Amino acid sequence: MPRAAAPPPDAGPGPVLTGSPRSADRARVAVAVVFAVNGVEFSSWLSRLPAVRDTLGLTPGQLGLLLLAMASGTVGSLPLSGLLVRRIGPARAVLLGGLTVTAGLLAVTVGLTAASLPPTAVGLFFTGLGTGTWDVAMNVEATDVEQRLGRTLLPRFHAGFSLGTVAGALLGAAAAATGVPLPAQLAATALCVLAVLVLATRRFLAFQHDVDAPAYGGSGLRRAWREPRTLLIGVMVLSFAFTEGTANDWLAIALVDGHHATQAQGALGFSLFVAAMTLSRTIGGSLLDRWGRPRVLRATAVLALAGLLLVIVGPAPVWVAVGSLLWGAGSALGFPVGMTAAADDPASAAVRVSVVSSIGYTAFLGGPPLIGLLAGRVGILGALLVVLAALVVALLAAGAARPD
């Protein structure tokens, strides 16, 4: 990865980071762990969405609105997450986000145990609120480590997230197959994830708050929202996030309702998707270093498009499975490459990452209800066709990821 250019004179001070190359290596492992447990927390309940729907007796449209509760919490936290990271540091911000996620998931378990929608929705809102802070903080720490070590690492960190989603999806599939109640699964997962976060964040890069950071933070955030390149990167991330997020939220449902799979088979199909994402992110760094960001992103968008069509019209289960794999592989690199591109200048990395994340996460805000409402009219497989438009936008916006 090319070294970022020096910040302009009016850029203002960035966070002060200290530490040796050895501390950067320790932080690299810690960041990978934090990404992985984020994936476990994320997919352990998403793989059980059919059970959530059945427990609460929801229609597809109502399920989409329930998912909107989590997405609105995430999007609501993102605009200020970059400023929070600058003020308290990535490690404390990750812990704060993890605590909020844990509290939210415990509230979800109460709602599901009582088969009551309001506490479930409130719990998902707080889960999303914590997820947004956690997400920005771990991406800022990841880009700091990447720049400190001088290698393209962010796709591999996101591969750790995807590996965690594989583990979480398999956990959900095993729980569904063995009859483990969903509330018990969620509570145990949330508490274990929090314990791991406490240990892992102790090895993050040392952070020393700069007394001038608050003044820069406000003006830097406003300036970032006026930068054409930053905004276009955000649009690109939004398109890939919508492609990825639709599969996260609806692939298991599509397999169960559209292809008449069992709940366990639906969870396993979702596992294929996240396994392909993991592999793509693992090798993505080498591809990006060789071919460049725009070319690789355009190729993966085409791959995702082919996979989406196979999932929708696949004539046999094996073709649907292949489609899940291609969809996952093609969706994998948009988000991490967007984070790396936003952080090309270390001095403004935190605010630019928060802006790009804010734009990208609107896909999770509008996507679930959009797909749910369309599914109620044309069926879940027909509703997935809307993802084609997102992939066209991703193809057109990929050039913005070119190093600044």
C-alpha positions in Angstrom: 0.0 0.0 0.0 1.5 3.4 -0.9 2.4 5.7 1.9 -0.2 8.5 2.5 0.8 12.0 1.6 1.7 14.4 4.4 -1.4 16.3 5.6 -1.9 19.9 4.4 -0.9 22.7 6.8 -4.6 23.4 7.8 -5.5 19.8 8.4 -5.0 20.1 12.1 -3.5 17.6 14.4 -4.5 14.0 14.4 -4.5 11.4 17.2 -1.1 10.8 18.8 0.0 7.2 18.5 3.0 5.8 20.1 4.6 2.4 20.2 7.3 0.1 18.7 7.0 -2.2 15.7 6.5 -5.0 18.2 3.5 -3.2 19.6 2.1 -2.8 16.1 2.5 -6.6 15.6 0.6 -7.3 18.8 -2.0 -4.7 17.8 -2.4 -6.5 14.4 -3.4 -9.7 16.1 -5.7 -7.9 18.6 -7.5 -6.1 15.8 -8.0 -9.3 13.9 -9.6 -10.8 17.0 -11.9 -7.8 17.4 -13.0 -8.1 13.8 -13.6 -11.8 14.2 -15.7 -11.5 17.4 -17.7 -8.7 15.7 -18.5 -11.2 13.0 -19.5 -13.9 15.5 -21.9 -11.5 17.3 -23.3 -10.3 14.0 -24.1 -13.6 12.3 -25.0 -15.8 15.3 -28.4 -14.1 15.3 -28.8 -13.2 11.6 -28.5 -16.9 10.7 -31.5 -17.5 13.0 -33.8 -14.8 11.4 -36.3 -17.5 10.4 -36.7 -18.4 14.1 -37.0 -14.7 15.0 -39.8 -14.3 12.4 -41.6 -17.4 13.6 -41.2 -16.5 17.3 -42.7 -13.1 16.8 -45.2 -14.1 14.1 -43.9 -11.5 11.6 -44.7 -11.0 7.9 -41.8 -10.2 5.5 -42.6 -6.5 5.7 -42.8 -6.5 9.5 -39.5 -8.4 9.7 -37.9 -5.7 7.4 -39.2 -3.0 9.8 -37.8 -4.9 12.8 -34.4 -5.0 11.1 -34.7 -1.3 10.5 -34.6 -0.8 14.3 -31.0 -2.1 14.4 -30.0 -0.3 11.2 -31.3 3.0 12.5 -29.3 2.6 15.7 -26.2 1.9 13.7 -26.6 4.8 11.3 -27.5 7.2 14.2 -24.2 6.4 16.0 -21.9 6.8 13.0 -21.7 10.6 12.4 -20.2 11.2 15.9 -18.3 7.9 16.1 -15.2 9.4 14.5 -15.1 12.3 16.9 -15.6 9.8 19.8 -12.6 7.8 18.6 -10.5 10.9 18.4 -11.5 11.8 22.0 -11.1 8.5 23.8 -9.1 6.3 21.4 -10.1 3.2 19.4 -9.7 0.8 22.3 -12.1 2.5 24.7 -14.5 3.2 21.8 -14.5 -0.5 20.9 -15.2 -1.4 24.5 -18.0 1.2 24.8 -19.6 -0.2 21.6 -19.2 -3.8 22.8 -20.9 -3.0 26.1 -23.8 -1.4 24.3 -24.1 -4.3 21.9 -24.2 -6.8 24.8 -26.9 -4.8 26.6 -28.9 -4.7 23.4 -28.7 -8.4 22.7 -29.7 -9.2 26.3 -32.8 -7.0 25.8 -33.5 -9.0 22.6 -33.4 -12.2 24.5 -36.0 -10.8 26.9 -38.2 -9.8 24.0 -37.9 -13.2 22.3 -38.5 -15.1 25.5 -41.7 -13.2 26.0 -42.5 -13.3 22.2 -42.9 -9.5 22.5 -42.0 -7.2 19.6 -41.3 -3.9 21.5 -38.4 -5.1 23.8 -37.0 -6.9 20.8 -37.0 -3.8 18.7 -35.5 -1.7 21.5 -32.8 -4.3 22.0 -31.9 -4.3 18.3 -31.8 -0.5 18.3 -29.1 -0.5 21.1 -27.3 -3.4 19.4 -27.1 -1.2 16.3 -26.0 1.8 18.3 -23.1 -0.1 19.7 -22.2 -1.7 16.4 -21.7 1.6 14.7 -19.2 2.9 17.3 -17.5 -0.5 17.4 -17.2 -0.6 13.6 -15.7 2.8 13.2 -13.3 2.4 16.1 -11.9 -1.0 14.9 -11.6 0.3 11.3 -9.6 3.3 12.5 -7.3 1.1 14.6 -7.0 -1.2 11.6 -5.9 1.5 9.3 -3.4 2.8 11.9 -1.9 -0.7 12.1 -1.9 -1.0 8.3 0.0 2.3 7.9 2.4 1.5 10.7 3.4 -1.8 9.2 3.3 -0.5 5.6 1.3 -3.4 4.2 -2.3 -3.8 2.7 -4.0 -5.5 5.7 -7.5 -4.2 5.9 -9.0 -6.9 3.6 -7.5 -9.5 5.9 -8.9 -7.8 8.9 -12.3 -7.9 7.2 -11.6 -11.6 6.4 -11.3 -12.0 10.2 -14.8 -10.5 10.4 -16.0 -12.9 7.7 -14.4 -15.8 9.5 -16.3 -14.8 12.6 -19.5 -14.7 10.6 -18.8 -18.2 9.4 -18.3 -19.4 13.0 -21.5 -17.5 14.1 -23.5 -18.9 11.2 -22.4 -22.4 12.0 -23.2 -21.8 15.6 -26.6 -20.7 14.6 -27.1 -23.7 12.3 -26.0 -26.1 15.1 -28.3 -24.4 17.6 -31.2 -24.6 15.2 -30.5 -28.3 14.4 -30.2 -29.3 18.1 -33.1 -27.2 19.3 -31.1 -24.7 21.5 -33.5 -21.8 22.3 -32.5 -18.7 20.4 -32.5 -16.4 23.6 -30.1 -18.7 25.3 -27.8 -18.7 22.2 -27.8 -14.9 22.0 -27.2 -14.3 25.7 -24.2 -16.7 25.8 -22.7 -15.3 22.7 -23.0 -11.7 23.8 -21.3 -12.3 27.2 -18.5 -14.3 25.6 -17.9 -11.6 23.0 -17.7 -8.9 25.6 -15.1 -10.9 27.6 -12.9 -11.3 24.5 -13.1 -7.6 23.7 -11.9 -6.7 27.2 -8.8 -8.8 26.7 -8.1 -7.9 23.0 -8.3 -4.1 23.3 -5.5 -4.1 25.9 -3.1 -4.8 23.0 -4.3 -2.0 20.8 -1.7 0.7 19.8 -1.1 3.2 22.7 -3.2 6.3 22.3 -2.5 9.7 23.7 -5.3 12.3 23.3 -4.2 15.6 21.8 -5.7 18.6 23.6 -6.3 20.3 20.3 -8.2 17.3 18.8 -11.8 18.5 19.7 -11.4 21.8 17.9 -10.1 20.0 14.8 -12.7 17.3 15.1 -15.7 19.5 14.5 -14.3 21.4 11.5 -12.7 18.3 10.1 -16.0 16.5 10.1 -17.8 19.3 8.3 -15.0 19.5 5.8 -15.0 15.8 5.2 -18.8 16.0 4.3 -17.9 18.4 1.5 -15.1 16.4 -0.1 -16.3 14.9 -3.5 -13.9 12.0 -3.3 -14.9 11.1 0.3 -18.6 11.2 -0.7 -18.1 9.1 -3.8 -16.2 6.5 -1.8 -19.2 6.5 0.5 -21.6 5.9 -2.4 -19.4 3.0 -3.6 -19.3 1.5 0.0 -23.1 2.0 0.2 -23.6 0.0 -3.0 -21.4 -2.9 -1.9 -22.9 -2.7 1.6 -26.4 -3.0 0.2 -25.3 -6.0 -1.8 -23.6 -7.6 1.2 -26.3 -6.6 3.7 -29.1 -7.9 1.6 -27.5 -11.4 1.8 -26.9 -11.0 5.5 -30.5 -10.1 6.2 -32.4 -12.1 3.6 -30.4 -15.0 2.2 -31.4 -17.5 4.8 -35.1 -16.3 4.4 -34.7 -16.6 0.6 -33.5 -20.2 0.8 -36.3 -21.2 3.3 -39.2 -19.3 1.6 -38.0 -19.1 -2.0 -36.4 -22.6 -2.4 -38.2 -24.5 0.4 -35.1 -25.3 2.4 -35.2 -26.2 6.1 -34.1 -23.6 8.7 -30.8 -25.6 9.2 -30.2 -25.6 5.4 -30.9 -21.9 5.2 -28.3 -21.3 7.9 -25.8 -23.5 6.1 -26.5 -21.6 2.8 -25.7 -18.4 4.6 -22.5 -20.1 5.9 -21.5 -20.7 2.2 -21.9 -16.9 1.5 -19.8 -15.8 4.5 -17.2 -18.5 3.8 -16.7 -17.2 0.3 -16.4 -13.6 1.7 -13.7 -14.9 4.0 -11.7 -16.4 1.2 -12.1 -13.4 -1.0 -10.9 -11.1 1.8 -8.0 -13.3 2.7 -6.5 -13.2 -0.9 -7.9 -9.7 -1.6 -4.8 -7.8 -0.4 -2.6 -9.5 -3.0 -5.1 -8.9 -5.7 -5.3 -5.2 -4.8 -1.5 -4.8 -4.7 -1.2 -6.3 -8.1 -4.2 -5.0 -10.0 -5.2 -1.8 -8.1 -8.4 -1.0 -6.2 -10.7 0.1 -9.1 -10.0 -2.9 -11.3 -10.5 -5.4 -8.5 -13.7 -3.7 -7.3 -15.2 -3.8 -10.8 -14.4 -7.5 -11.2 -15.9 -8.4 -7.9 -19.1 -6.4 -8.6 -19.5 -8.6 -11.8 -18.9 -11.7 -9.7 -21.6 -10.7 -7.2 -24.0 -10.0 -10.0 -23.6 -13.5 -11.4 -24.0 -15.0 -8.0 -27.2 -13.0 -7.3 -28.8 -14.2 -10.5 -28.0 -17.9 -9.7 -29.5 -17.5 -6.3 -32.7 -16.1 -7.8 -33.2 -18.4 -10.8 -31.0 -21.4 -10.0 -32.8 -24.5 -11.3 -31.3 -26.8 -8.7 -29.9 -26.6 -5.1 -26.3 -27.0 -6.4 -26.7 -23.9 -8.6 -28.2 -21.9 -5.7 -25.2 -23.0 -3.6 -22.8 -21.8 -6.3 -24.7 -18.6 -6.5 -24.3 -18.1 -2.7 -20.5 -18.6 -3.0 -20.2 -16.1 -5.9 -22.4 -13.6 -4.2 -20.2 -13.8 -1.1 -16.9 -13.6 -3.0 -18.1 -10.6 -5.1 -19.4 -8.6 -2.1 -16.3 -9.0 0.0 -13.9 -6.2 -0.9 -16.1 -3.1 -1.3 -16.4 -2.2 2.4 -12.7 -2.8 3.5 -11.3 -1.1 0.4 -13.6 1.9 1.0 -12.3 2.1 4.6 -8.7 2.0 3.4 -9.4 4.7 0.7 -11.0 6.9 3.3 -8.0 6.6 5.5 -5.3 7.3 2.9 -4.5 10.5 4.9 -3.9 9.5 8.5 -4.5 13.0 9.8 -8.2 12.9 8.8 -8.7 9.1 8.9 -11.1 9.0 11.8 -13.6 11.7 10.5 -13.4 10.4 6.9 -14.0 6.8 8.0 -17.0 8.0 10.0 -18.4 9.9 7.0 -17.9 6.9 4.6 -19.4 4.6 7.2 -22.4 6.9 7.7 -23.1 6.9 4.0 -22.4 3.2 3.6 -24.6 2.1 6.5 -27.7 3.9 5.0 -27.8 0.7 3.0 -28.6 -1.2 6.2 -31.1 1.5 7.1 -33.1 1.4 3.9 -32.3 -2.1 2.7 -34.2 -4.3 5.1 -37.6 -2.6 4.9 -37.2 -2.1 1.1 -36.6 -5.8 0.5 -39.3 -6.8 3.0 -41.9 -4.6 1.4 -41.0 -5.9 -2.1 -41.0 -9.5 -0.8 -44.6 -9.0 0.4 -45.6 -8.1 -3.2 -43.4 -10.1 -5.5 -41.9 -12.8 -3.2 -38.5 -12.8 -1.7 -36.6 -14.0 -4.8 -38.2 -11.3 -7.0 -37.3 -8.7 -4.4 -33.7 -9.6 -4.6 -33.6 -8.2 -8.2 -33.3 -4.6 -6.7 -29.7 -5.5 -5.7 -28.8 -5.4 -9.5 -29.1 -1.6 -9.4 -26.7 -1.3 -6.5 -24.1 -3.4 -8.3 -24.4 -1.0 -11.3 -23.7 1.9 -9.0 -20.8 0.1 -7.5 -19.3 -0.5 -11.0 -19.6 3.2 -11.8 -18.2 4.5 -8.5 -15.3 2.1 -8.1 -12.8 4.6 -9.5 -13.1 6.8 -6.4 -11.1 4.2 -4.5 -8.0 5.0 -6.5 -5.2 6.1 -4.0 -5.4 9.9 -3.4 
